[in-house]
Amino acid sequence: MGPADGSTSAASPEPTRRGRAAAAYAAARLYFEEELSQADIAERLSVSRSTVSRLIAEARESGIVRIEIRPPIAESELAGELAGALGLRRVVLTPDSDAERPVALAGSALAELARVDLRPGQVLLLSWGRAVLEIASARLPPLRGVHIVPAVGGMTESERPFRTNEIVHRAAEHSDAIAHPLHAPAVPSATLRRALLADESIASVIELWDRVDTAIVGIGVPPGQPGSYTPLHVSTDATRPALNRAVGDIATRYFDLKGRRVSYPSEKRLLGVSREQLERAGTVIGVAAGENKHRAIVGAARARLVHVLVTDAPTAAAALELAEATA
């Protein structure tokens, strides 16, 4: 694991089967779309040239290259039109089948992270959710000396996709980065929150939120809506009425379709990155696809909380139609 005392991991464990598939997807994107040489890709991913060759071959054999690395012209146009409509720097489309979506989303996000090319001393912020957990569990590009920090506390969460420290440690294990876990619940009591903020070890992690160079974030759907999968602290009956006009969130910072903030009662106690800190980050890569995510994507882009979007073609088409209808 990447420890919090500033040392780096000794070795990267072997990736899971899905992690290797995501690595194959990332290598294929860098080779076919970014036109990097296999030697350059090997350096970016911290593997041998022979491994890169095998990953590209696996991408061909599994259909990844056929489906996504050589997209139809219509999908290329869709990505450009959506980026223009929402003011995004870039939109990346992945295969839209349920079986391939998690790996494809993770692979595309990893390729975008490799494009950023983080350097030692820079800060990578990770939020939570199933997509971000999938990314953290895959083979990340080498990030030696990069600080990885969670976007929000999550010690009391029962679901793995919301255990932010586990996500950060997984990402550090696979990239040789420095993990900075946040040993705190997402929404502590007012008294505990004051005590946590006064703790030097907690304060040192929170200070990194002001230095975020790149962030990978999931774009969520409010509780009670189709496609919703939310952490404990926003799934209570007391919270839901306050979020009636919300269409989505990033790290439980909610917004409406116009990008305006939507607050809820316990948000003032939330121990998480602020909207303003996200807005100041260098590059925020948002990852979202599937049921009801098009509304969340439009709201997140209009809130200026996302710069690069990774999604699939059906979700992108729905988001473009909604963006044009509500412009």
N, C-alpha and C positions, 0 to 999 in steps of 0.2 A: 504493500500500500504506500501511497505517497504521504509521508508524515507531515504534521503541521509545524515541525520545528525547523523547517528550512532545508532539510536534507532531501535527497531525491531517491526514488526507488532503485533497487539494485538490478532488477530485471523485469521484463514485461512477460506476463503469463501467456500461454497459448490461448488465442481467441476461441470463442465458442463457434459452433457451426454457423449460426446466424451472423456472428461477428466476422467470420471469414467471408461469408457472402457479401456483407457490407464492404469489407476491404476490397473484394473483387470489383464491386460496383464503383468504389472510389478510384481504384487504379484505372478502370476502364474509362471513367469520365476524364481523368487527367490525361490519359493517352489519346483518346479519340476526339474529345471536345476541346481540351486545352492544348493539345498537340505537343505535350511534353515528351521528351525522350524517355526510354525505360530507365536510363541512368539517373535522370532528374527525378523521376517518380520514386526510384529506389531511395534517393536521398531524402525526398519529402516524407516518405512513409517509414524511413529507417529500416529497410529490408534490403535483401540482396537483389541484384538484377534478375537472377533466376527465379526468385520468388515473384517479382513483378510479372515476369513472363508467364508463370503459372497462373497468377491471378487473372491476367487478361484472357488466358485460354479458358479458365473457369467461367469468366463472364460470358464468353462466346457460347460455351457449351450449355450454360444454364438459361440462355436467352436474354440475358441482361442487355447485351449490346444490341441485339435485334430490336428489343422493345424500346429502350430509352436512349441509348447512346447515338442512335440514328433516328431521331424522331421525325414524324411527318411534318411537312411544311406548315400545315394548319396548326399543329401544336407549337411550333416555333413562333408563329404569328400571335397565337393566343398568349404566350408568355410575354412577348413584347407589348401587346396591347394592355394586358393587366398591369404590367409594371408602369406603363404610362398613365393609366387611369388612376392608379393609387399613389403615384409619386415614389415608387420603389426603385432602388438601383438595379435590381435584378430579380427575375422570377425563374425558378428551376422546376420543371415538370418531371414527374416520375411515373412509372407504371401505376395504373389505378386498380388493379385486382387486389382483393383483400389478402390473398396469400403473399403477394409480392410487396405490398405497400410498406410494411414496417422496415424491411431490409432496404428497399429502394429509398425511402425517406432518410434512413440513417446514412446510406451510402452517399446520397446527394449532399447531405449536411456535412459529412466528413470531407467531401471534395471541396465544398465552399470554405471549410475551416482551413484546408491545405492552401487554398488560394490566398487567404489572409496572411499566412506565413508568420505566425507569432514568434517573437524573439524572447530570450531569457529576460526576466524581470517584468514582462507584460502580464496582463490579467485577463483570464477567461472566466466568464460568469456562466453558470449552468442553472437553468430553472428546474422544474420537475415535470412529471407526467410520463406516459408510456413511451412517447416518441423520444424524449430526452434520455430516458433510461436505456432504450435500445441503442441510442448513439453512444452513450457512455460505456456500454457493454461491448462495443465493436472495437476494431483496431483503429485507434486514433492516429493521426500523424504525429511524429515526434514533437514533444513539447517540453524538452528539458529546460528547466529553469523558469518555466511559465507557471504563474500562480493560478490555481483553479479554486474558485470560491462559489458557494451556493447562493442562489438569489433570495433565499428565505429560509428561516428555521424550519425544522420538521421532525424533531426528536419524538414527538408524541403521535406521529402518523402511523397507522397500522398497515396501510397499503404500500408495497415496495416502491411504486412509481412516485410516491410523495416523500420518501425517506431521502432527503436531500444530501445528507452526509454520505450515504451509501453511493449515491450517484457520483458525487465528487471523488470519492475514493476509487470507484471503478474506473473513472476517466483517468485518474492519475496513474493507476496500475498499468493501464494500456498505453500510456504516452510518456512515462518517465517525468511527469510534471510534479509540482509541489501542491499537495492537497491542503486546503484550509477549511476543515469542517467547522460548522457553527453549532456548538453544543447548546441549543436552546429550542424551545417550542416555537411554532410559528406565531402564536398569539398568547404570550404569557399574561399573567395578571399585571395590573398596573404596578404593583409593588415589586414583583419579580422582574418586570421589564426594567425598572430603574436600577435594580441590583445588577442585572446582566449588563446594562450599558456602562456601569461603573467598573465592571470586571475587565482587566487589561487584556486577557486572552480573547474575550468576546469583542472588545473594541478594536483589536488589531485585525480581526476578520472583517468587521463592518466597514472599517476604513478603506478596504479594498474596493468597495462599491463605488467610491469616488474616482477610481483609477481604471475602470473597465475599458479594455481595448476592444474585446470581442465578446459577444454573448450568444449562446444558443438557447432559445426559449421555445417552449410549447405554447400554442395559442389555444386556450381552453374555452369551454362553453359554460354558461352559468348553471347552477344547480337547478334541477327540475325541468330543464329543457332537453329535447332530443339530442343525443350525442354527448350528454354531460357525463363527466367523470371527475369529481371534485374532492379536494381534501376535507378532512373532518371539520376544520374550523369554519368552513363556509357552507357546509351541508346541513346545518341546523335549520329548523323551522323559523327561528327568530331572524335569521339572516336573509332568507329567501324574498320576503316582501321588498326589502331595500334594493334588491337586484332585479326587480321586474323589468326595468327598461334597459338593463345591460344585455349586450350581445356576446361578450367575450371577456377574457382576461389574460394577462401575462403575469405570472407569479402572484396571482390573486389581487392584482391591481385591475379593477374592472372598468369598462368603458361602454358607451352606447354606440349606435351605428354611425354617428357623426364624429366619433372619437373623443367625446367629452367624458370626463371621469364620472364614475358612478361609485359612491362610497357606501359602506355598510357599517353597522354599529361597532364592531370590534376592530375595524381597520386602523383606528388610531393607536391600537396596541400591537399591530402587526410588526414583527421583526423581519423586515424584508427590504429589498432594494426599492427605492422610490421611483416614481414615474420620471422625475427630473434626472435622476442618475441614469436611468435607461436612455433618456433622450440625449444625454451627453456622451454615451458610449460610442466608440468608433464605428463598430459594425455589429448590428443585432440581426442574427439569422433566425427567423421565425419558421417553425415547422408545424404544419397542420394539414390534415386531409380527412375527408369523410363527412359523415352526417352532420349537417347544420354548421359546419366549420366556415362556410363561405361568409356568413354574417360576421363571425368573429374576426376573420381575416380583414374584411373591409374596415371594421371598427379599429383594429390594431394599426392598420396602415394610416388611417386618418388621425389617429392619436399620435402618430409619429414615433411609435414604439418599436417599429420594425424597419429594417433597411433592405434585407434580402429575404425572399419568401421561397420555401421549399414546400411544394404541394403536388397534387396530381391533376390531370387534365379536367376531369369532371368538376372537381372543386374549384379550379381556376375559372372554368367557364361560368359556373354559378356566381362566383365572386365578381366577375367582369359584368355580367348581366345586372347584378344588384348595384354595383358601383355606378354604372351608366344610368340606371333607373332612378338613383337617389342623388345624382350629382347636383 
